[in-house]
Amino acid sequence: MTPTTRADCVELDRTDPLAAFREEFLLPEGVIYLDGNSLGALPRATPGRVADMIEREWGRDLIASWNTAGWWDKPRTLGAKIAPLVGADPDEVVVGDGTSTNLFKALVAALRMSDRDVVLGESGNFPTDLYVTEGAARLTGAVQRRVDPDGPELAAALATGDVAVLLLSHVDYRSGTLRDLPAITRMAHEHGALVVWDLCHSVGAVPIELSRSGADFAVGCTYKYLNAGPGAPAFLYAARRHHAVADQPLSGWHGHANPFDFAPDYEPAPGVSRFLSGSQPLVADAALEASLDVWAKADMARVRAKSLAMTDLFLRITGGAGLESVTPLDHAHRGSQVALLQPEEGAGYPIVRALIERGVIGDFRAPDVMRFGFTPLYLRYVDVYDAATALVDVVETGEWRQERFARRAQVT
């Protein structure tokens, strides 16, 4: 059924196989939340799980919880819960540190596995990826190059034969463009390069098959579509075939083969555990575990189908308001967000602020992109319809031109 009216959307919500998941989240009254691609909504079970960790595991059981509550193994047990969402085996994923740190580890490890010296990245990538690559290049003496990965430049850059590592985002953070992970990985390998994938805007949004695609390394955050909360720990994937030789630069205690021997020299742990460095943020881990328990019940094929239907609906309604989509219309190249431009320079930010005042929360990315993230586990079709019609009204009435909407907040 292709919805054309609000009544159609109400009917779609009535028969939606994912509808029950909405009750798994605590959502404010009067808010349509289209910013799950920046910070996911709070799972209903999270406050209780975090309280139990603090009051019982820490407060009552104290240091014994490193054993009795499985604190020491959290990087691996949580990694095993993320593994199905990225198409990996349980022993190929660990949780710990942040995305930037894990990206640095993966990049340097990949560079150390190659006799080449070029890191190839994308010119419009998220700043962390660009900045971390600069730091890794300075440390290792590598050369950093950037290209547009969505045109012919990528193939030409790989064909030079001197690329050691290719770093790409699976979904572009501004436009929502979804890259062909299997095909790009295959092309990089054909030219002798390893690939590090940034999954921050794809994990929990689109189906991912890292192992089947032959991916080398990947990193991702858990606070966006995975709903683990602000500051939640990130994850790192390393293909099993690289475990014995991968040499990451932050060789901390938790990545040691025998940490409780307290040996003076470093010996990397077997498997993906060698990518660990320091202690886990165990309070944040409790929040992540609660969210992953929700995701364990979700069917990613259904999530993807609903995401595409909702973004189709949003694009159809907003298309009549003179807004330009920079998100691909082709399903095969679309993530789970819609990015729009208003032709008038400087209009993006005040339009988003005007929408927020109406209870429709999206976000803004410089220079003038309005982003709307679609999270099928808790969004309804009627929410999408109401948000899109509100956006059209804000644009067509010129409401966004009021001076107060132009005042920039620190976080946009």
Residue pairs with C-beta under 8 A, 6 or more apart in sequence:
1 8
1 11
1 12
2 8
2 312
3 9
3 11
3 12
3 313
3 381
3 385
6 382
6 385
6 386
8 381
9 313
9 380
9 381
9 382
9 384
9 385
10 381
10 382
12 309
12 381
13 19
13 380
13 381
13 382
16 306
16 380
16 381
17 299
17 302
18 298
18 302
18 303
18 306
18 376
18 377
19 380
21 294
21 297
21 298
21 377
21 378
22 377
22 378
22 380
23 44
24 43
24 44
24 45
24 294
24 377
24 378
25 41
25 42
25 43
25 44
25 227
25 377
25 378
26 41
26 42
26 43
26 44
27 33
27 41
27 378
30 359
31 359
31 360
31 361
32 359
32 360
32 361
32 379
32 383
32 386
32 387
33 41
33 361
33 375
33 378
33 379
34 360
34 361
34 362
34 372
34 373
34 374
34 379
34 387
35 361
35 362
35 363
35 371
35 372
35 373
36 224
36 225
36 227
36 373
36 374
36 375
36 378
36 379
37 201
37 205
37 224
37 225
37 336
37 337
37 363
37 371
37 373
37 375
38 224
38 363
38 371
38 373
39 223
39 224
39 230
40 204
40 223
40 224
40 225
40 226
40 227
40 228
40 229
40 291
40 375
41 227
41 375
41 378
42 227
42 229
43 227
43 290
43 291
43 294
45 290
45 293
45 294
46 229
46 286
46 287
46 290
46 291
48 290
49 286
49 287
49 289
49 290
50 283
50 286
50 287
50 290
52 286
53 69
53 282
53 283
53 285
53 286
54 283
57 65
57 69
57 71
57 282
58 65
58 282
61 68
61 69
65 71
66 72
70 77
71 280
71 282
74 95
74 280
74 282
74 285
75 94
75 95
75 96
75 254
75 273
75 276
75 280
76 91
76 94
76 273
78 95
78 233
78 235
78 285
78 288
78 289
78 292
79 90
79 92
79 93
79 94
79 95
79 235
79 272
80 90
80 91
80 93
81 289
81 292
81 295
81 296
82 93
82 95
82 203
82 222
82 226
82 235
82 292
83 89
83 90
83 92
83 93
84 296
85 203
85 204
85 208
85 226
85 295
85 300
86 93
86 199
86 203
86 208
86 210
86 218
86 220
86 237
87 207
87 208
87 209
87 210
87 211
87 212
87 213
88 210
88 211
88 237
89 211
89 240
91 240
91 271
91 272
92 210
92 211
92 237
92 238
92 239
92 240
92 272
93 235
93 236
93 237
93 272
94 235
94 236
94 272
94 273
94 275
94 276
95 222
95 233
95 234
95 235
95 280
95 285
95 288
96 102
96 233
96 234
96 235
96 236
96 254
96 276
96 277
96 278
96 280
97 105
97 233
97 234
97 236
97 277
97 278
98 221
98 233
98 234
99 128
99 198
99 200
99 219
99 220
99 221
99 234
100 128
100 131
100 132
101 234
101 250
101 277
102 219
102 234
102 235
102 236
102 275
103 128
103 129
103 132
103 167
103 196
103 198
103 219
104 132
104 135
104 136
104 249
104 250
105 236
105 248
105 249
105 250
105 275
105 277
106 196
106 217
106 218
106 219
106 236
106 238
106 248
106 275
107 119
107 132
107 133
107 136
107 165
107 167
107 196
108 136
108 139
108 140
108 248
108 249
109 217
109 238
109 242
109 246
109 247
109 248
109 249
109 275
110 164
110 165
110 194
110 196
110 216
110 217
111 117
111 119
111 136
111 140
111 142
111 164
111 165
112 140
112 247
113 194
113 242
113 245
113 246
113 247
114 164
114 165
114 193
114 194
115 164
116 162
116 163
116 164
116 192
116 193
117 140
117 141
117 142
117 143
117 162
117 164
118 142
118 143
118 144
118 145
118 160
118 162
118 163
118 164
118 165
119 133
119 136
119 137
119 142
119 143
119 144
119 145
119 163
119 164
119 165
119 167
120 145
120 146
120 147
120 154
120 157
120 158
120 163
120 165
120 166
120 167
120 193
121 129
121 130
121 133
121 144
121 145
121 146
121 147
121 166
121 167
121 168
122 129
122 146
122 147
122 148
122 149
122 167
122 168
122 169
122 172
123 146
123 147
123 148
124 148
124 172
124 174
125 146
125 167
125 168
125 169
125 173
125 198
126 169
126 173
126 198
126 200
129 167
129 169
129 198
130 146
133 144
133 167
134 144
136 142
137 143
137 144
139 249
142 164
145 157
145 163
147 153
147 154
147 156
147 157
148 154
149 168
149 179
149 184
150 172
150 177
150 179
154 184
154 187
155 187
157 163
158 166
158 187
158 188
158 191
158 193
159 191
161 191
161 192
163 188
163 191
163 192
163 193
164 193
164 194
165 193
165 194
165 195
165 196
166 184
166 188
166 193
166 194
166 195
166 196
167 195
167 196
167 198
168 179
168 184
168 195
168 196
168 197
168 198
169 179
169 197
169 198
169 200
169 201
170 178
170 179
170 181
170 197
170 198
170 199
170 201
170 202
170 206
170 208
170 335
171 177
171 178
171 179
171 201
171 202
171 205
171 206
171 335
171 336
171 337
172 179
172 201
172 335
173 200
173 201
173 365
174 326
174 339
174 365
174 369
174 371
175 326
175 327
175 328
175 339
175 369
176 201
176 326
176 327
176 328
176 334
176 335
176 336
176 337
176 338
176 339
176 371
177 327
177 328
177 333
177 334
177 335
178 202
178 206
178 328
178 332
178 333
178 334
178 335
179 333
180 332
180 333
181 197
181 208
181 209
181 210
181 213
181 215
182 209
182 212
182 213
182 214
184 195
185 195
185 197
185 213
185 214
185 215
185 216
186 213
186 214
188 194
188 195
189 195
189 214
194 216
194 217
195 215
195 216
195 217
196 216
196 217
196 218
196 219
197 210
197 215
197 217
197 218
197 219
198 218
198 219
198 220
199 208
199 218
199 219
199 220
200 219
200 220
200 221
200 224
201 224
201 225
201 335
201 337
202 208
202 220
202 335
203 220
203 221
203 222
203 224
203 225
203 226
204 224
204 225
204 226
204 227
204 295
204 303
205 225
205 303
205 307
205 335
205 336
205 337
205 375
206 300
206 304
206 307
206 335
206 336
207 300
207 301
207 304
210 218
210 237
210 239
211 239
214 239
215 237
215 239
216 238
216 239
216 242
217 236
217 237
217 238
217 239
217 242
218 236
218 237
219 234
219 235
219 236
219 237
220 234
220 235
221 232
221 234
222 228
222 232
222 233
222 234
222 235
222 288
222 291
223 229
223 230
223 231
223 232
224 373
225 336
225 373
225 375
226 232
226 288
226 291
226 292
226 295
227 291
227 294
228 284
228 287
228 288
228 291
228 292
229 284
229 287
229 288
229 291
231 281
231 284
232 284
232 287
232 288
233 280
233 281
233 284
233 285
233 288
236 272
236 275
237 272
238 246
238 272
238 275
240 271
240 272
243 270
243 271
243 272
243 274
246 274
246 275
247 268
248 255
248 274
248 275
250 277
251 266
251 268
251 277
252 276
252 277
252 278
253 259
253 277
253 278
254 273
254 276
254 277
254 278
254 279
254 280
255 268
255 269
255 273
255 274
255 275
255 276
255 277
256 263
256 266
256 267
256 268
256 269
257 267
257 268
257 269
257 270
258 267
268 274
269 276
294 377
298 377
302 376
303 376
303 377
306 376
307 336
307 374
307 376
308 331
308 334
309 381
310 374
310 376
310 379
310 381
310 384
311 327
311 334
311 336
311 337
311 338
311 374
313 381
313 384
313 385
313 388
314 338
314 372
314 374
314 384
314 387
314 388
315 325
315 327
315 329
315 338
317 385
317 388
317 389
317 392
318 325
318 338
318 340
318 388
318 391
318 392
319 325
320 392
321 391
321 392
321 395
321 396
322 342
322 343
322 395
323 340
323 341
323 342
323 391
323 395
324 340
324 341
324 342
324 343
325 338
325 339
325 340
325 341
326 339
326 340
326 341
326 369
327 334
327 335
327 337
327 338
327 339
327 340
328 334
336 373
336 374
336 375
336 376
337 371
337 372
337 373
337 374
338 371
338 372
338 374
339 365
339 369
339 370
339 371
339 372
340 369
340 370
340 372
341 348
341 368
341 369
341 370
342 348
342 351
342 368
342 370
342 395
345 368
346 368
346 406
347 368
347 400
348 364
348 367
348 368
348 369
348 370
349 364
349 368
349 405
349 406
349 408
349 412
350 400
350 401
350 402
350 405
350 406
351 370
351 391
351 394
351 395
351 400
351 405
352 362
352 363
352 364
352 370
353 400
353 404
353 405
353 406
354 394
354 399
354 400
354 402
354 405
355 361
355 362
355 387
355 390
355 391
355 394
356 362
357 405
358 390
358 394
360 386
360 387
360 390
360 391
362 370
362 371
362 372
362 373
362 387
363 370
363 371
363 373
363 412
364 370
364 371
364 412
365 371
365 412
366 412
372 387
374 384
393 399
394 400
